[in-house]
Structures are given as C-alpha cells and as structure tokens.
C-alpha cells in the first residue's frame, strides 16, 4: 500500500492501480485455501487479477463478465474462480497475437448456480479433457509440464477437490475442441 501511494504521489497512477491490484490478490491468497467465501468476493478478486493481466496483454485480450446479482451471496471455496481464469490465460489465450477473449458468466438455472469460464483460445482435445476431469492424486506427478513451467491440470484438480468439500453434489464439466476455445462449467445446487 505504501508503494501504491508513493506511485500515485509521483504521478504514476497506472502503476499505483496495478500495485493495488497485486496487493488485493496477495491479501486474498494469504491464509487457508479451505475457507469459505462468496461468489461476490470471488468475482471481485477475478477483476483484480484481470486488471493485472490486462496491463500485461493490453488490447490483445478482452474480458467480459455477466454475473446475476442473485448469485452473489452463494458460498464457494476461496480461490475457485481465479485459477479457472488463470488457466484460460495461461493455457488458452497467452500466445494469441490479438482477438483473445475470456468470459465469465454466473447465473441461476432451476435449482443450481452455474458458473461458466469461456475462452476463445487454442482449446484441447478429448484426451486432455478426460485427464483433467479424472486425474487421481497418484497421477499428479506424471503430468506433463508445459515449457513455461506451469503444470497442466493441478490447478483444476485443486479447484475440483475443494469444491466437492463444500458442495458434495457440485458438477464440473469441460467442453473444448482444438482451435475453438474452452468452456469450464461449474454447477452448484442453490440453497
């Protein structure tokens, strides 16, 4: 916060805003990942994360969000949405020269709160989808590493496991095809 204020005083307002977003993200990440929060808090931290990435990607990426306010008080494990958005950046659109898009849609459908994270990136084949959705703890070590150093699938598994602790009947689905992007969908029973 001190660095942010100093940047602002020195006239570097964009740097001040960026530091504030990094600070918010760090504060949110500190502590027990198993703590419960709300969709509202998760959406707010996604906005901070996106601001940081927007600084990096500039006009190469567009972020759209459509969040039904009726869903904001729904309980959810801390750091559920941000890793999904991060995966869309890292594995979906990071290497696109332009026209990249990430969308966050949260809405009610019958007795469920539905969360969709959609990108128009490189997509993945069915074998990769199956591996992400069905990986066991003993298989984690054998996952291939991307050249950037990020591990494929571990973030998704963490989200899935923590979500099941809070919402035993939750469902996660991935629909994707190579060159056509990816949609990660979460369904949580409402109430």
PAZANU-462539 format. One line per 3 residues: their letters; for each residue y, z negated, x negated of N, C-alpha, C. Coordinates in steps of 0.02 Angstrom, whole numbers, plus 32768, in hexadecimal, padded with zeros to 4 digits. Example, Ala and Ser with C-alpha at 12.3 -4.5 7.8 and 13.67 -1.06 7.14 Angstrom:
residues 2
as	7EE4/7E7A/7D6C/7F1F/7E7A/7D99/7F5B/7E7A/7D6C ~ 7F90/7E9E/7D7E/7FCB/7E9B/7D54/8002/7E76/7D7B
end
This chain:
residues 191
xxx	7FC4/8000/7FD7/8000/8000/8000/803F/8000/7FD5 ~ 803C/7FDD/7F9D/8075/7FDC/7F6F/8082/8021/7F53 ~ 804D/8044/7F3F/8054/8088/7F25/806F/80B6/7F5A
xxx	8058/80AE/7F97/8070/80D7/7FCE/80BB/80CD/7FD9 ~ 80D1/808F/7FDA/8118/807F/7FE4/8142/809A/7FAA ~ 8129/8093/7F6D/814D/80AD/7F33/8154/80F9/7F37
xxx	8120/811B/7F4A/8122/8163/7F53/8157/8176/7F86 ~ 8159/8151/7FBC/818A/815F/7FF1/81D1/8156/7FD8 ~ 81DD/811F/7FB4/821F/8111/7F99/8234/8147/7F68
xxx	8205/8161/7F42/8214/8196/7F11/8219/81DB/7F31 ~ 8211/81DE/7F72/8219/821E/7F95/81DA/8248/7F9A ~ 81A2/822B/7F87/8163/824F/7F8B/813F/823A/7FCB
xxx	815B/824F/8004/8142/8238/8044/80FA/824F/8052 ~ 80EA/828C/803F/80A6/82A5/804A/8073/827D/8020 ~ 8086/826D/7FE3/805B/8243/7FB9/8054/81FE/7FD8
xxx	808A/81E3/7FF3/8088/81A2/8014/8058/81A4/804F ~ 805B/81D9/8077/802E/81E0/80B1/7FE5/81E6/809B ~ 7FDA/820C/8065/7F96/8214/804C/7F7A/81D2/8033
xxx	7FA1/81AC/800F/7F8B/816B/7FF6/7F7D/813C/8030 ~ 7FA6/813E/8064/7F9A/8114/809F/7F57/8126/80C0 ~ 7F48/8167/80C3/7F08/817C/80E1/7ECD/8165/80B6
xxx	7ED3/816C/8074/7E9E/8155/8048/7E95/8109/804F ~ 7ECD/80E4/8054/7EC9/809B/805D/7EA6/8088/809D ~ 7EB7/80AB/80D4/7E97/809D/8114/7E4C/80AB/8111
xxx	7E39/80E2/80F1/7DF3/80F3/80EA/7DCE/80BF/80C0 ~ 7DEB/80AA/8089/7DCC/8077/805F/7DC4/8034/8084 ~ 7DF9/801F/80A6/7DF4/7FE0/80CC/7DBD/7FE3/8100
xxx	7DB8/801C/8121/7D85/8024/8155/7D3F/8023/8138 ~ 7D37/803F/80FC/7CF6/8044/80DC/7CDF/8002/80BD ~ 7D0D/7FD5/80B0/7CFB/7F96/8090/7CD9/7F6A/80C4
xxx	7CA3/7F4B/80B0/7C81/7F1D/80DD/7C3D/7F36/80F2 ~ 7C23/7F16/8123/7BDF/7F22/813B/7BDD/7F62/8165 ~ 7BB5/7F92/8150/7BAE/7FD0/8176/7B8A/7FC5/81B9
xxx	7B68/7F8C/81C0/7B44/7F7F/81FE/7B70/7F60/8234 ~ 7BB0/7F58/8225/7BDC/7F3B/8258/7BEA/7F6F/828F ~ 7BF7/7F56/82CA/7C05/7F80/8303/7C50/7F8C/8308
xxx	7C63/7FC7/831E/7CA8/7FD7/832B/7CAA/8000/836C ~ 7CDF/8023/8378/7CE4/804D/83B4/7CF1/8096/839F ~ 7CE5/80C2/83CE/7CF3/8109/83C2/7D3D/8112/83B1
xxx	7D69/80EB/83D0/7DB1/80F0/83C1/7DBE/80E5/8377 ~ 7DA1/80B0/835A/7DAB/80A2/8313/7D8D/80D9/82E7 ~ 7D53/80F2/82FC/7D32/8128/82D6/7D5D/8167/82D7
xxx	7D7B/8177/8310/7DA6/81B3/8315/7DE3/81AA/82E8 ~ 7DFF/816E/82E7/7E3A/8162/82BD/7E2A/816B/8273 ~ 7DF0/8154/825D/7DDF/815B/8216/7DCE/81A3/8205
xxx	7DB3/81C8/8236/7DA7/8210/822B/7DEA/8234/8222 ~ 7E1D/8220/8246/7E60/823F/823E/7E7A/8233/81F7 ~ 7E70/81F7/81DE/7E86/81E7/8199/7E5F/8211/8167
xxx	7E1E/8215/8171/7DF3/823D/8144/7E08/8286/8146 ~ 7E15/829F/8181/7E28/82E5/8187/7E6B/82F2/8165 ~ 7E9A/82C3/816B/7EDB/82CC/814A/7ED2/82D3/80FE
xxx	7EA5/82AB/80E3/7E96/82B0/809B/7E79/82F5/808B ~ 7E4A/830C/80B2/7E2B/834D/80A5/7E5B/8387/80B2 ~ 7E87/837E/80E3/7EB8/83B2/80F2/7EE8/83BB/80B7
xxx	7EF6/8383/8094/7F1F/8387/8058/7EFC/83B1/8023 ~ 7EBB/83A9/801F/7E93/83CE/7FEE/7E8A/8417/8002 ~ 7E78/8424/8041/7E67/8467/8057/7EA2/848F/8071
xxx	7ED7/846D/8085/7F12/8490/809F/7F01/84B8/80DD ~ 7F1A/84F5/80E0/7F10/8520/811B/7ECB/853F/811E ~ 7EA0/8531/80ED/7E5D/854D/80EF/7E32/852E/8126
xxx	7E47/84F4/8141/7E1E/84D2/8173/7E4A/84BB/81AD ~ 7E2C/84BF/81E8/7E4C/84A7/8225/7E20/8471/8243 ~ 7E3E/843C/825B/7E19/8406/827A/7E2F/8401/82C2
xxx	7DFE/8405/82F0/7E0C/83FF/8338/7DE7/83C3/8353 ~ 7E08/839E/837E/7DE5/8366/839D/7DF6/8364/83E7 ~ 7DC2/8355/840D/7DC8/834E/8455/7DA1/8310/8467
xxx	7DC5/82D9/8472/7DA6/8298/847D/7DBA/827E/84C2 ~ 7D88/8273/84EC/7D93/8257/852E/7DA4/820D/8526 ~ 7DDE/81F9/853D/7DF5/81B4/8534/7DC6/8181/8556
xxx	7D9F/8197/8587/7D70/816A/85A8/7D38/8154/8579 ~ 7D30/8177/8542/7CFA/8168/8512/7D11/813A/84D9 ~ 7D51/812E/84D3/7D6C/810C/8498/7D53/80C5/848E
xxx	7D42/80A2/84C3/7D2C/805C/84BC/7CE0/8057/84B1 ~ 7CBD/808F/84AE/7C74/808E/84A2/7C65/8070/845E ~ 7C38/803E/845B/7C26/8022/841A/7BFB/8053/83F2
xxx	7C06/8051/83B1/7BE2/807E/8383/7BE1/805D/833E ~ 7BAE/806B/8316/7BAD/804E/82D3/7BE8/8069/82A8 ~ 7C01/803E/827E/7C36/8051/8250/7C1E/808C/8225
xxx	7C4B/80BA/8217/7C3E/80F5/81EE/7C05/8120/820B ~ 7C0D/8132/8249/7BE0/8162/8268/7BFE/81A8/8265 ~ 7C3D/81AE/8279/7C5C/81F1/827E/7C73/820D/823B
xxx	7C91/81E4/8211/7CAD/81FE/81D2/7C78/821F/81A6 ~ 7C3C/8203/819E/7C09/8226/8176/7BF5/826A/8193 ~ 7BF6/8270/81D6/7BE6/82B1/81F4/7C1C/82E4/81E6
xxx	7C5B/82CF/81EA/7C93/82FB/81D9/7C90/830D/818F ~ 7C81/82DB/8165/7C7B/82E7/811D/7C44/831A/810E ~ 7C0B/8315/8130/7BD5/8345/8127/7BEC/838B/813B
xxx	7C13/8390/8170/7C2C/83D2/8185/7C59/83F0/814F ~ 7C82/83C6/8130/7CAB/83DE/80F8/7C7F/83F2/80BD ~ 7C56/83C3/80A4/7C31/83CE/8066/7BFD/8405/806B
xxx	7BD7/8404/80A1/7B9E/8432/80A6/7BAC/846F/80D1 ~ 7BE2/846C/80F8/7BEF/84A3/8126/7C27/84D1/8110 ~ 7C62/84B5/8103/7C9D/84E0/80FB/7CBE/84DD/80B6
xxx	7CA6/84B1/808B/7CC9/84A6/804B/7CD6/84E5/8023 ~ 7CA9/8514/8023/7CB2/8551/7FFA/7CD0/858C/8020 ~ 7CE6/8580/805D/7D05/85B7/8083/7D4D/85C2/806A
xxx	7D5F/8601/8062/7DA2/8612/8049/7DD7/8609/807E ~ 7DC4/860A/80BD/7DF4/8602/80F3/7DD0/8605/8136 ~ 7DF3/85F4/816B/7DD7/85F7/81AE/7DA5/85C1/81BF
xxx	7DA0/858D/8195/7D70/8557/81A3/7D89/852C/81DC ~ 7D5A/8515/8204/7D6C/84ED/823E/7D38/84B6/8247 ~ 7D51/8479/8254/7D26/8441/8266/7D40/8425/82A7
xxx	7D12/8419/82D6/7D25/8401/8318/7D01/83BF/8326 ~ 7D24/8391/8346/7D08/8352/835D/7D13/834F/83A9 ~ 7CDD/834D/83CE/7CE0/8347/8417/7CBB/8308/842C
xxx	7CDC/82DF/8454/7CBD/82A2/846E/7CCB/82A1/84B9 ~ 7C95/829B/84E0/7C9C/82A2/8528/7C63/827D/854B ~ 7C6D/8270/858C/7C38/8252/85B5/7C11/8289/85D7
xxx	7BCF/827F/85DB/7BA3/82AD/85FE/7B6F/8284/8622 ~ 7B74/8280/8664/7B49/8255/868C/7B4E/820D/8673 ~ 7B17/81F2/865B/7B16/81AC/8645/7B1B/81A6/85F9
xxx	7B34/81DA/85D8/7B37/81DA/858F/7B7D/81E8/8575 ~ 7B8B/81CD/853A/7BC5/81E1/8513/7BA9/8212/84E0 ~ 7BC8/824C/84DC/7BB0/8281/84B0/7BE4/828E/8479
xxx	7BCC/8295/843C/7BF7/82A2/8403/7BDC/82E1/83E1 ~ 7C07/8313/83DA/7BF5/8351/83B8/7C23/835C/837D ~ 7C07/8365/8342/7C2C/837A/8306/7C15/83C0/82F6
xxx	7C44/83EE/82FA/7C34/8435/82F4/7C5D/8454/82BB ~ 7C3C/847D/8292/7C60/84A3/825F/7C4B/84EC/8263 ~ 7C74/8517/8247/7C64/855F/8246/7C51/8575/81FF
xxx	7C32/8547/81DA/7C20/8553/8194/7BE0/8579/818A ~ 7BC0/856A/8151/7B87/8591/813A/7B48/8587/8163 ~ 7B43/8551/8188/7B08/8544/81B1/7ACC/8531/8187
xxx	7A93/852A/81A9/7A55/8518/8186/7A1A/8534/81AC ~ 79E3/853A/8189/79A7/8554/81A9/7981/851C/81CD ~ 794F/852E/81F4/792A/84FD/821C/7904/84CB/81F0
xxx	78EC/84E0/81B7/78C8/84B2/818A/78F6/847A/8173 ~ 7934/848B/8163/7965/8458/814E/7975/8429/8188 ~ 797D/8444/81C3/798A/841B/81FE/7950/83EA/8209
xxx	7914/8404/8207/78D8/83DA/8211/78D5/83A3/81DD ~ 78E4/83B4/819E/78E2/8382/8169/7917/834C/8175 ~ 7952/835E/818B/7987/832D/8197/7975/82FF/81D1
xxx	7957/831A/8205/7948/82F2/8240/7908/82C9/8239 ~ 78DB/82DD/820D/789A/82BB/820A/788B/829A/81C7 ~ 78BB/8295/819C/78AF/8279/815A/789B/8230/815D
xxx	786C/821C/8136/7858/81D5/8132/7878/81B6/80F5 ~ 7879/8174/80F3/7898/8150/80BB/7878/8163/8078 ~ 7837/816F/8077/7815/817F/8038/7826/81C5/8020
xxx	783E/81F0/804C/784E/8234/8038/7895/823A/801C ~ 78BE/8205/8024/7903/820A/800E/790A/821F/7FC5 ~ 78E0/8203/7F9B/78E6/8211/7F54/78D6/825A/7F43
xxx	78B0/827B/7F6E/789C/82C0/7F5E/78CB/82F4/7F7A ~ 7902/82DE/7F9A/7931/830F/7FB5/7953/8335/7F7D ~ 795D/8376/7F86/797F/839D/7F52/79C9/8389/7F4F
xxx	79E3/838A/7F14/7A2A/837B/7F09/7A51/83BC/7F09 ~ 7A8C/83B9/7F27/7AB9/83F3/7F23/7ADA/83F2/7EDF ~ 7AF2/842A/7EC9/7B12/842E/7E88/7B4F/8402/7E83
xxx	7B70/83F4/7EBA/7BAC/83CA/7EB9/7B9B/8381/7EAE ~ 7B5A/836F/7EB0/7B47/832A/7EA5/7B3B/8304/7EE5 ~ 7B4A/8321/7F1F/7B3E/8300/7F5E/7AF5/8307/7F71
xxx	7AD9/82D4/7F90/7A93/82D6/7FA5/7A8F/82F1/7FEC ~ 7A65/8320/7FF7/7A5D/833C/803A/7A35/830D/8066 ~ 7A51/82FC/80A0/7A2A/82D8/80D2/7A2F/828D/80D2
xxx	7A3F/826D/809C/7A3F/8224/809A/7A75/8208/80C7 ~ 7AB0/8225/80C7/7AE5/820D/80F3/7AD2/8213/813C ~ 7AB3/824A/814E/7A9C/8254/8193/7A68/8220/81A6
xxx	7A39/8213/817A/7A04/81E2/8188/7A23/819D/8192 ~ 7A53/818B/8169/7A74/814B/816F/7A96/8144/81B4 ~ 7AB9/8178/81C8/7AD9/8178/820A/7AA5/8170/8241
xxx	7A6F/8196/823C/7A3B/8195/826F/7A1A/814F/8274 ~ 7A0B/8132/823B/79EB/80F0/823B/7A17/80BA/8258 ~ 7A57/80BA/8245/7A85/8087/825F/7A92/8091/82A9
xxx	7A96/80D0/82BE/7AA1/80DE/8305/7A66/80C4/832F ~ 7A29/80CD/8316/79ED/80B4/833A/79EC/8068/833F ~ 7A0A/8045/830E/7A0D/7FFC/8311/7A39/7FE5/834B
xxx	7A70/8009/8357/7A9F/7FF6/838C/7A8D/8013/83D0 ~ 7A74/8050/83CF/7A64/8074/840D/7A1D/8091/8405 ~ 79EC/8069/8418/79A6/807D/840D/7993/80C0/842D
xxx	79B4/80CF/8465/79A3/810E/8488/79D3/8147/8476 ~ 79F9/813F/8440/7A26/8175/842C/79FE/81B1/8414 ~ 7A1E/81EB/8419/79FD/8229/8402/7A2D/824E/83D5
xxx	7A11/826B/83A0/7A38/8295/8373/7A15/82D8/836E ~ 7A3D/830D/8374/7A22/8350/836F/7A4E/8379/8341 ~ 7A2F/83A8/831E/7A54/83D6/82F3/7A41/841C/8309
xxx	7A74/8445/8319/7A66/848B/8326/7A90/84B3/82F5 ~ 7A70/84E3/82D5/7A91/8509/82A0/7A6A/8548/8293 ~ 7A8D/8578/8276/7A6C/85B3/825B/7A96/85CB/8220
xxx	7A74/85E9/81F1/7A96/85FE/81B3/7AD0/862E/81C2 ~ 7B09/861E/81A6/7B44/8648/81AE/7B6A/863D/81EF ~ 7B52/8611/8219/7B71/8609/825B/7B87/85C1/8269
xxx	7B84/8595/8239/7B9C/8551/8243/7B67/8521/825D ~ 7B7E/84E4/826A/7B51/84AE/827C/7B72/8482/82B2 ~ 7B49/8469/82DF/7B60/8436/830F/7B31/83FA/8309
xxx	7B4E/83C1/82FA/7B29/8382/82FB/7B3D/835F/833B ~ 7B0C/834F/8365/7B19/8330/83A6/7AF8/82EC/83AA ~ 7B1F/82BC/83C2/7B06/8278/83CD/7B0E/8268/8417
xxx	7ADB/8249/8433/7ADC/8236/8479/7ACD/81EB/847D ~ 7AFB/81C5/849B/7AF4/817C/84A2/7AF6/816B/84EB ~ 7AC7/8142/8502/7AC7/812D/8548/7B06/8103/8554
xx	7B2B/8115/8588/7B69/80F3/8599/7B5B/80B3/85BF ~ 7B74/807C/85A5/7B6B/803B/85C7/7B2A/8020/85B6
end
